[in-house]
Amino acid sequence: MFSDHKKQIEGGSQPNRIEANTHITGDISSEADFRIDGQLQGNLKTTGKVVIGATGKIEGHICCLQADIAGTFSGELEVTEILSLQETAKVEGTIYTQKIAISPGAVFNAQCSMKPKGVSTLHPQGSPKPQGATEAGETSSAASHG
């Protein structure tokens, strides 16, 4: 009777939730998905997905694997994989993500970088070039006359 319930809890972690009409000030760290329908002023770091519902509002810094925003976000957002903005989303600040999907109607007033935070270019100076590569990235071949 109780053993089945215990296995469900151990087998799959439940997403964390901040419900509507809940206001939190501070930093949150989690290894599970997180859904915000209330308000958070502070930082949220998770190895999972962050969902900001239509009534959700975050001011601060988020670092996560994926994000789906239908509510309001202001601050710095670092998304490892994909950021999805729904038509009701309002986003301001600085965004770092690999992929972004913006639905028509979403308000997006942010500086967006499609590379990880701290990487200045896709091919940083000083990285080794392929053998025989020229500045333009073309390969040169030496013909032997023989």
Steps between C-alpha positions, in 0.01 A plus 500: 500500500770751595786348302352594158469865602858504629631361170319775305661772709848347470463418128404845369544832672201729513543851360531778755228766494451855614124543484309814402471757783831375647787750523856385568812712545830311497704241315376155399710202392345176376576189297141463379272690265348819636167671424432856612144634502571743784783751541871452562746778564845341504696225331388158380748230401388156388628213288144459369241704315352829621142589409368848575120481475283784370458640854867441591755776541875475564747782560856373529728237350397159366739221398331188362496228235183615321251783556141556392368847579137613481528758780744781579878483539749779567870439552761257372398164356745217418337208318721208395266359235184683385303803612134514394300823532123463484271773359432642849871519598669828594880475518758771575870469576784285374450155352756224433362196317582253225152513342202733533138476387286814520125477444324793331375741765785445744677815622877452470711802603827327581857466387534144375817298448469165324810359668596412857571783741866601492570385143593804292492339153415167347868453407706661779843632411780264584304186418693257281419513128471188290831403339549695178216745573538861387361811675178475297455142613588349165746214475808541292658205329862470395549341159807286456678527173666191435 
